[in-house]
């Protein structure tokens, strides 16, 4: 079952009106420094992925009685966790690179 079919099974033929603002409360990502370390940007992205993961985990609980929907939402949550881990690795590598550059290596 694809997501469109699944969505139709939940809302039927009702028109879907998307909100102007995302219902997911995400941390703001503000780059206020011209020379902000890349590791800080990755840390901000990690915070956003963690917030999205928590959102989908909580959303999944609303559909525990619909195993098909529940599993898909948990899958999306796991993708967010995977993104978090990728950003974590990139943050660590960016910090190592910053230290190497600063020390002249």
C-alpha positions in Angstrom: 0.0 0.0 0.0 1.4 3.4 -0.9 1.0 6.6 1.1 -1.6 8.1 -1.2 -3.8 5.0 -0.9 -3.3 5.0 2.9 -4.2 8.7 3.2 -7.4 8.1 1.1 -8.3 5.3 3.5 -8.1 7.7 6.4 -9.8 10.8 5.0 -12.0 9.3 2.2 -13.0 11.8 -0.4 -12.7 14.9 1.8 -10.6 17.7 0.4 -7.2 17.8 2.0 -6.2 21.3 3.0 -2.6 21.6 4.0 -1.8 24.1 6.8 0.3 27.1 5.9 2.7 26.4 8.7 4.0 22.9 9.6 2.4 21.3 12.7 5.8 20.0 13.5 7.5 22.2 16.1 11.1 22.4 14.8 13.9 24.3 16.3 14.8 27.4 14.4 18.0 27.3 12.4 19.5 30.7 12.4 23.0 31.4 11.0 23.9 34.7 12.7 27.7 34.4 12.2 29.4 34.8 8.9 32.0 32.2 9.8 29.9 29.8 11.8 31.6 26.4 12.1 30.1 23.7 9.9 29.8 21.4 12.9 27.3 23.9 14.5 25.2 23.9 11.4 25.1 20.1 11.5 24.2 20.2 15.2 21.2 22.4 14.3 20.2 20.0 11.6 20.4 17.2 14.2 18.1 19.1 16.5 15.6 19.4 13.6 15.7 15.7 12.8 15.3 14.8 16.4 12.2 17.0 16.7 10.8 15.4 13.5 11.5 11.9 14.9 9.7 12.7 18.1 6.7 14.2 16.1 6.4 11.0 14.0 6.8 8.8 17.1 3.9 10.6 18.8 1.8 10.7 15.7 2.2 6.9 15.3 0.6 6.4 18.7 -2.6 8.0 17.4 -2.9 5.1 14.8 -2.1 2.1 16.9 -5.4 0.6 15.9 -4.5 0.9 12.2 -1.4 -1.3 11.9 -0.8 -0.3 8.3 -0.7 3.4 9.1 1.1 2.8 12.4 4.0 1.0 10.6 4.4 3.5 7.9 4.6 6.4 10.3 7.1 4.5 12.4 9.1 3.9 9.2 9.2 7.6 8.6 10.3 8.2 12.2 13.1 5.8 11.7 14.2 7.6 8.5 14.4 10.8 10.6 16.6 8.9 13.1 18.8 7.8 10.2 19.2 11.4 9.1 20.1 12.4 12.6 22.8 9.8 12.7 24.2 10.9 9.3 24.3 14.5 10.5 26.0 13.3 13.7 28.8 11.7 11.7 29.1 14.8 9.5 29.3 17.0 12.5 32.1 14.9 14.1 34.0 15.0 10.8 33.5 18.7 10.4 34.8 19.3 13.9 37.9 17.1 13.2 38.6 19.0 10.0 38.2 22.3 11.9 40.8 21.2 14.5 43.2 20.0 11.8 43.0 23.3 9.9 43.5 25.3 13.1 46.5 23.3 14.1 48.0 23.5 10.7 48.0 19.8 9.9 
